[in-house]
């Protein structure tokens, strides 16, 4: 392998070195034909599949998801569902990140999420987690939408290279790309394979130019469909506690400062007990939602911080509060819309909370790293160390008093960098629907 790399580096243009090395070692002929040669020569490979789509009277779109937390929102789905030309449905896969128990639990939660919404949904698991229905067994969609780029955690049957060559694939990131993970966020093989990537901001499109081996040739700035709910003002969430209580979200990340997957943002170990004590101390004036990252349970068990039973006991401790509850999965936009403040060490929420126009206290891990986009966002939020209990309590007091001295800075930043409705003149869901509609017409 090293010899091949040296020869490629010596005699081939930089833009094709990686692809030629891959070709020589690839055992998947369909992937070789479909993607690598096409990337070297251009995007011609999509001409034939798009041409075939144009001939169809009914186009099936499969929304492939491993967690309800990655759902782009009902609005995007509804645009396609209300068009007789399309037949959209959700395909739920097990996302292999965690123990068998946590993977199965998230899979079942995700199926229930869509069934409760009465959205057509198909589960891929046959009998065991390692037995999955194929593309053919799941209705043979013509277009496949992905919400997650980390194919190593996907069932083999649902990785892009295993789909038929005529399937058109597109990707909408499930969050804002703010961590210092250039390769994982902008330059995976998966990114190169997609027909289109509908990105959430102009800044992200520029980062694809900077980091991707193929630049932004398949990247379109659409805005972030999940945030459309904030423009539609659809928030309706039932909080516990006093009617006039100030509503807080406590949202810890899963990385637990372990440098897992290059991330080290979580401060959960430092404050998980203290946050419950604060909720109890301010039981008359505050209401709380514990909204952990979907992978936090797995991370805590793997780290030895909790057993599975102890994790459930901790979640129950929030639900048992007269002014608190836990929201483990599902759509969180309604909680954002109705909260008064968020205490958080997750990554994407640094941007997402700006759509709700609410103050955030970012709990800073010493090891946390961001790309330039993330660094600029961190500067416009309140922040402190994850174990700075005094600063955390001061933030709560500030929100109770309805004070927010950084609000103007956040609003200016939002308008200049994240307000895609202003830039595109429509919601992200509408933009993506119209884009695809125009292509197939």
Secondary structure as UniProt FT lines:
FT   HELIX           2..11
FT   HELIX           14..25
FT   HELIX           29..31
FT   HELIX           32..36
FT   HELIX           37..41
FT   HELIX           45..55
FT   STRAND          59..65
FT   HELIX           68..70
FT   HELIX           74..81
FT   TURN            84..85
FT   STRAND          86..92
FT   HELIX           100..116
FT   TURN            117..118
FT   STRAND          121..123
FT   TURN            129..130
FT   HELIX           136..138
FT   STRAND          143..146
FT   HELIX           151..153
FT   HELIX           156..158
FT   HELIX           160..162
FT   TURN            165..166
FT   STRAND          168..171
FT   HELIX           182..186
FT   HELIX           189..193
FT   STRAND          196..199
FT   HELIX           202..211
FT   TURN            213..218
FT   STRAND          219..221
FT   HELIX           225..227
FT   HELIX           228..232
FT   TURN            243..244
FT   STRAND          246..251
FT   TURN            256..257
FT   TURN            261..262
FT   HELIX           268..281
FT   TURN            282..285
FT   STRAND          286..290
FT   TURN            294..295
FT   HELIX           296..303
FT   HELIX           308..319
FT   TURN            322..323
FT   STRAND          324..326
FT   HELIX           333..338
FT   STRAND          341..344
FT   HELIX           349..356
FT   STRAND          359..364
FT   TURN            366..367
FT   HELIX           372..378
FT   TURN            379..380
FT   STRAND          382..385
FT   TURN            386..387
FT   HELIX           389..400
FT   TURN            401..402
FT   TURN            405..406
FT   HELIX           407..417
FT   HELIX           420..424
FT   HELIX           428..440
//
